Amino acid sequence: MYPALILAGGASSRMGTPKATMLVAGSQMIVHVAHALRDGGCTKLYIAVRDGYQRMELKDSLSHLTDVEFILDEGVERSAKAGIKSALRICQSIGIPRIQLAPCDTPWIQGRMFERLREERLAVVIPRAVQFQPLLALVEIDVVLKAIEEAKPRESLKRILRTVPYKVVDFEDVQQFRNVNSPRDIGG
């Protein structure tokens, strides 16, 4: 089993509207990401959401897929790091040792990228195409949770992941790593 965790619970404050359900090339962003994960061999998809309303909305969007489970954010803090920590704790409690992370706002990501990360065996495998992509890392849950809990409160996820045994896998296709933070990011 190769599980994946789609991070969809963010506030989308720069976007002004929920990113996961925004259309890119005729489909919602989260659907593009879910299909890339499946193409990359991820069999079980966990979707981290901020509340029950978002869960219902995304459940409809992903109803054509099997083996999808929603994880409700347990924290009150709205940040990528807090959302990841909350979701990883839940995944840890149900016995998942290693999971592929994927933010919902990377609709151009390709399944082959996920396959390449799984070829490595370190605690954290981070893709890089010009920049590190920590939200697309393949992680051992116990190791990453411990590192997050031991980190300073304002420590970035990128820095936290660099404190554990990690490997960087370089990719030439920069376009697949584009993420959407504002409406203008969808166009080009």
N, C-alpha and C positions, 0 to 999 in steps of 0.2 A: 504494500500500500504506500502510495506517495501522496500524502495530504498537502493541501495548500490553504493558506489563509489570505483571503482578499480583504484588504483594509478599506472599508467603506464608511466608517463612522465619523469622519472628519467634519468640521463645521462648514467647509466650503466658503469661508468668509471672503476671500478674494474673488471667487466666482460669483457669489451672490445668489446662487441656486445650487441644489444638490448635484454634485459632479457625477455620481454613479449612474444617474438616469439620463444624463445629457446625451444627445444623439451625435454620433460621429460616423460618417459614411453609412447612414441609415439604421444603425443599431446603437443601443445604449452602451456607454463606455464599459460598464461592468460586464456586459455580455461579451464584448471583445476580449476582455481580460480572462473571463471564465473559459472561453473557447481556446485561447492561447495556452492556458494551464492544462486543459484537457489534451490539446494537441501535443503538449510537452510531457504527457504521461502522468499528470496528477489525477488520481482517481477519486479522491474525496475532497470536496471543496467546503471550507468553513468561511463564512462571511461575517466579519466583525461589523456590527451596526451600533448606532448610538441609542436607539430606542425602538419601541414596538411598532411605531408608525413606519419607520424606515424599513424595518424587517418585513412588514406586510407589502410595502411598495416593491421591494427588491425580490420578495418571494414570487410575486407575479412576473417580474422581469426574467427570472431564472427558472420558471416552472417547466420549461422544456428540457431541463437537465436533471439527471438523477444524482443521488448521493451528494446533496447539498444540505448543509446544516448552518443555522444562524447562531451567532454568539452575540449576546447583548452586552454592551460595554457596562462594566460594573462601577467605573469611576465617574467622578464629577468633572475632573479636569479634561479639557478638550485639546489634546495634542496628539501627534502621531506616536510619540513615545509612550504616553499614558494609555492610548488605545491598544498599542502592541502589547504592553505589559499586561493589561487586563485580559486580552484575548489569549496570550500565551499561558497565563495562569490557568485559564479554563481548559486549554488544550492539554496542559500538563496534568490537570486533575483527571482527565479521561484517558491518560496513558499514551499520549502521542510524544515520541521522543524527538522527532526531527520534522520540520515543516518548512515549506516554501512560502515566503512572503510575497505579496503582490498588491500594490495599491490599485484602487479602482480607476485611477486617472492616467493610466498608461495604455491607451487603447491600441497602440501600434506594436506592442510587445509581441514577440514571436515564440512559438512553442519550443523551437530548437534551443533557445536561450536556457530554458528550464532544464532541458535534457543535459546540456553541457555542464550546468552547475552540479547536477547529481553525480557526475563523473568524479567529483572531488570528495575527499573523505574527512576534511577538517571540520571543526565545530561550527564554523561560519564560512560560507562561500559567498563572496560579494562580486557581482558583475561590475565592470567598468567599461564605459565608452566615453572617453575624455574625462568624465567625472565618476566617482564612486556612486553606486546605486544601492544604498543600504536598505531601502524599502523593498528591494527585489532580491534580498539575500535568502539563501537557504541556510537555516539555523537549527542547531541543537537547542531545544527549548530550555533544558535545565541550565546549560552554560550561559545562555543569553539572559535568562531571568536573573540569575545570580549577578551577572555583570550590571544589569540595569539597577538592581536593588543596592549594589555597592557604589554606584556612580553618584557624583554630585548632582543635586537637583536640576541644574541647568545644563548638564552635560548633553551634548548632541548624541543622537543614536549612532551616527558615523563614528564618533570617538569611542563610544561604548563598545561597539563591535570590534574596534581595533585593539581592545584590551584582552581579547580572548584569541586562542589559536584560529587564525583566519587565512584564507587564500583569496587572492583577487584573480578573477578570470576576465581577460580582456576581450572585448568585442569591437569589431570595426563598424558595424551597422549602428551608427549613432541615432538614426531616425527612430528605431524601435523603442528607444529609451525616452523619447519625448513624453513629457507629462503635461496635463492640462490644468492650468491655474487660473486662466482668465479666458473669456470668449475668443479673444484673438489667437490663442494657442491652437484652436481647432482648425483654423484655416490653413496654416502653412507650416 
